[in-house]
Amino acid sequence: MNSRSHYEVVILGAGLSGLAAGVRLAHFGKKVCIFERHNAPGGLNSFYSINGRKFDVGLHAVTNYVPQGVRGTALSRVLRQLRIDRSELDLCEQRQSRITFGKSQPVTLNFNNQFAFFESEVAKHFPLEVDGLKRLVERIKATDYSPQAPVLSARAVIKEFIHDPLLEDMLLCVPLFYGSAQEGDMSYSQFAMLFQASILEGLARPFDGIRPLIKVLLDKYRAGGGERRMKCGVKRIKVNAGKVSVLILDSEEEITADVVLSSIGALETTALIDNQSNADSNLQSSPHVTEGRISFAETISVYKGEPLELGFGQDTALFFNDSDRLDYSAPKTQIDTRCGVVCIPNNFIFGADRKMPEGIVKITCLANYSLWTNLSDEKYKADKEAWYMQMQRSALKYYPSANEYQLKGSLIQSDMFTPKTVKRFTGHLNGAIYGSPTKNISGTTAISNLYLCGTDQGFLGIIGAMLSGVTMANTHILTKGGVEA
Ligand SMILES: Cc1cc2nc3c(=O)[nH]c(=O)nc-3n(C[C@H](O)[C@H](O)[C@H](O)COP(=O)(O)OP(=O)(O)OC[C@H]3O[C@@H](n4cnc5c(N)ncnc54)[C@H](O)[C@@H]3O)c2cc1C
């Protein structure tokens, strides 16, 4: 018979939300253990090595950047609650990014971490819309994020202030690409949160990528006495009398816990519950949780030399679309190269004496999960190679100084992930990076000691995921135990 370990709190998943929840709980002396199915921490924002070269998986940019000393923001709250000194992250601001949209005569809106600059760009290209933008921003700043707030369409709210459909798409694109699980539109509160995070606040990067952030979280978790079991997935959750009674690991070992916090997704958690009648009536209660379909493919190209010298210019990120309207949906082909994001990590402001040793260019486009699964190994490899080239070509249209043949000569290494990779390494259904379109802001389920955090709770991105972990730990565990959050 198995001897059962018991914890006050068990966390499913060592992604950023699970790690942040763990740090917070360990600080307050909770006996907590994180179970992670894979060998690397970080989840969607992790890293891996090929031939000794380390690649970051998710990181384009850390959103929510505000200068040192600015209080009352998501970044300052996350750092304070996790007791992280800002200097530990070594955040470097973006240089400048742009949104280039349109079919025959593309329009470009440049942006950096000063919102006034973006506003001046809108004034230049859409002079009649500037007052509307100002009023939209006031509305965004006053957004009610409480679970009781009505769910509104972002497009419908934007249309109250902005009349040009091109500008409507351009304002939506960064929030959509950086966090919408919904196709075509997103909930207004998610839009407001992500517009605030990326355009009103800004983008930054830890000089060494995602690894220092993960290391800081792991060090703090360990120092607080938190336990972590890697390559140790939870495969079943037994429920008795409306409570989680036992967790069964992939190894068949049984674990008990007073409280369970799951960061793996709502439907993914539901699928683990033994008695499906419990699952149906609880995790999937109102509003009905639907499967997400938004997934991406991303190419990573490593070059000899700086991307600037190879013709990529100074952009940190480029959001592009060459269709009449932005079609943010699961494509009918394996990959939709009409729109996407290019990220150039070298183009953050690292300071005069520092630069990355190699040039890196990432290109991200919407991709269809079902068209990437069930391929033979050979076909999968061949399709990846073909789409790698198509993604390069679609992005290079926006960099007239970059030459495909010169780039080939400077290429040291390349890699590519598809929706199949996302499913394999994170367990997200359909490789849906942003989870289900239905979010559960309260994090509660009708299983009284089971809560959600992370992607399907509704705070997206690196800072969003950490904020979700902290908020759910505070709300459902620490305040209930009488600890002030
Ligand atoms: C390509 C890409 C680019 C991105 N770019 C950015 C960016 O530039 N900026 C930004 O802010 N955000 C970005 N994001 C989004 C950001 O990475 C995510 O929103 C965030 O990391 C989600 O964290 P999470 O903890 O909620 O979930 P996850 O990272 O999904 O963590 C869940 C963890 O649970 C584990 N797990 C699953 N099932 C089980 C099980 N049964 N038992 C145990 N463990 C299990 C998984 O292995 C995983 O580690 C990007 C994401 C991707 C994929």
PDBQT file of the ligand as one rigid body, heavy atoms in Angstrom, charges set to zero:
ROOT
HETATM    1  C1  LIG A 501       5.424  31.340 -27.934  1.00  0.00    +0.000 C 
HETATM    2  C2  LIG A 501       4.943  32.113 -26.764  1.00  0.00    +0.000 A 
HETATM    3  C3  LIG A 501       5.324  33.425 -26.641  1.00  0.00    +0.000 A 
HETATM    4  C4  LIG A 501       4.923  34.152 -25.532  1.00  0.00    +0.000 A 
HETATM    5  N1  LIG A 501       5.392  35.397 -25.402  1.00  0.00    +0.000 NA
HETATM    6  C5  LIG A 501       5.109  36.076 -24.290  1.00  0.00    +0.000 A 
HETATM    7  C6  LIG A 501       5.710  37.327 -24.081  1.00  0.00    +0.000 A 
HETATM    8  O1  LIG A 501       6.513  37.793 -24.871  1.00  0.00    +0.000 OA
HETATM    9  N2  LIG A 501       5.380  38.028 -22.984  1.00  0.00    +0.000 N 
HETATM   10  C7  LIG A 501       4.500  37.553 -22.086  1.00  0.00    +0.000 A 
HETATM   11  O2  LIG A 501       4.248  38.241 -21.094  1.00  0.00    +0.000 OA
HETATM   12  N3  LIG A 501       3.921  36.331 -22.239  1.00  0.00    +0.000 NA
HETATM   13  C8  LIG A 501       4.207  35.588 -23.319  1.00  0.00    +0.000 A 
HETATM   14  N4  LIG A 501       3.649  34.360 -23.498  1.00  0.00    +0.000 N 
HETATM   15  C9  LIG A 501       2.565  33.932 -22.581  1.00  0.00    +0.000 C 
HETATM   16  C10 LIG A 501       3.060  33.430 -21.262  1.00  0.00    +0.000 C 
HETATM   17  O3  LIG A 501       4.130  32.569 -21.519  1.00  0.00    +0.000 OA
HETATM   18  C11 LIG A 501       1.943  32.663 -20.542  1.00  0.00    +0.000 C 
HETATM   19  O4  LIG A 501       0.781  33.464 -20.448  1.00  0.00    +0.000 OA
HETATM   20  C12 LIG A 501       2.334  32.241 -19.124  1.00  0.00    +0.000 C 
HETATM   21  O5  LIG A 501       3.646  31.761 -19.106  1.00  0.00    +0.000 OA
HETATM   22  C13 LIG A 501       1.371  31.182 -18.635  1.00  0.00    +0.000 C 
HETATM   23  O6  LIG A 501       1.800  30.667 -17.402  1.00  0.00    +0.000 OA
HETATM   24  P1  LIG A 501       0.907  29.641 -16.593  1.00  0.00    +0.000 P 
HETATM   25  O7  LIG A 501       1.618  29.346 -15.347  1.00  0.00    +0.000 OA
HETATM   26  O8  LIG A 501      -0.478  30.165 -16.478  1.00  0.00    +0.000 OA
HETATM   27  O9  LIG A 501       0.747  28.336 -17.501  1.00  0.00    +0.000 OA
HETATM   28  P2  LIG A 501       1.779  27.339 -18.130  1.00  0.00    +0.000 P 
HETATM   29  O10 LIG A 501       3.021  28.025 -18.482  1.00  0.00    +0.000 OA
HETATM   30  O11 LIG A 501       1.051  26.615 -19.188  1.00  0.00    +0.000 OA
HETATM   31  O12 LIG A 501       2.120  26.311 -16.939  1.00  0.00    +0.000 OA
HETATM   32  C14 LIG A 501       1.392  25.138 -16.700  1.00  0.00    +0.000 C 
HETATM   33  C15 LIG A 501       2.371  24.031 -16.302  1.00  0.00    +0.000 C 
HETATM   34  O13 LIG A 501       1.621  22.888 -15.893  1.00  0.00    +0.000 OA
HETATM   35  C16 LIG A 501       2.314  21.720 -16.327  1.00  0.00    +0.000 C 
HETATM   36  N5  LIG A 501       1.338  20.603 -16.357  1.00  0.00    +0.000 N 
HETATM   37  C17 LIG A 501       0.370  20.395 -17.280  1.00  0.00    +0.000 A 
HETATM   38  N6  LIG A 501      -0.351  19.294 -16.930  1.00  0.00    +0.000 NA
HETATM   39  C18 LIG A 501       0.188  18.822 -15.777  1.00  0.00    +0.000 A 
HETATM   40  C19 LIG A 501      -0.151  17.755 -14.906  1.00  0.00    +0.000 A 
HETATM   41  N7  LIG A 501      -1.186  16.942 -15.158  1.00  0.00    +0.000 N 
HETATM   42  N8  LIG A 501       0.603  17.553 -13.801  1.00  0.00    +0.000 NA
HETATM   43  C20 LIG A 501       1.644  18.389 -13.518  1.00  0.00    +0.000 A 
HETATM   44  N9  LIG A 501       1.997  19.431 -14.305  1.00  0.00    +0.000 NA
HETATM   45  C21 LIG A 501       1.267  19.642 -15.409  1.00  0.00    +0.000 A 
HETATM   46  C22 LIG A 501       2.847  22.101 -17.680  1.00  0.00    +0.000 C 
HETATM   47  O14 LIG A 501       3.914  21.255 -18.054  1.00  0.00    +0.000 OA
HETATM   48  C23 LIG A 501       3.281  23.551 -17.426  1.00  0.00    +0.000 C 
HETATM   49  O15 LIG A 501       4.620  23.613 -16.990  1.00  0.00    +0.000 OA
HETATM   50  C24 LIG A 501       4.065  33.575 -24.560  1.00  0.00    +0.000 A 
HETATM   51  C25 LIG A 501       3.691  32.238 -24.686  1.00  0.00    +0.000 A 
HETATM   52  C26 LIG A 501       4.156  31.502 -25.763  1.00  0.00    +0.000 A 
HETATM   53  C27 LIG A 501       3.833  30.035 -25.832  1.00  0.00    +0.000 C 
ENDROOT
TORSDOF 0
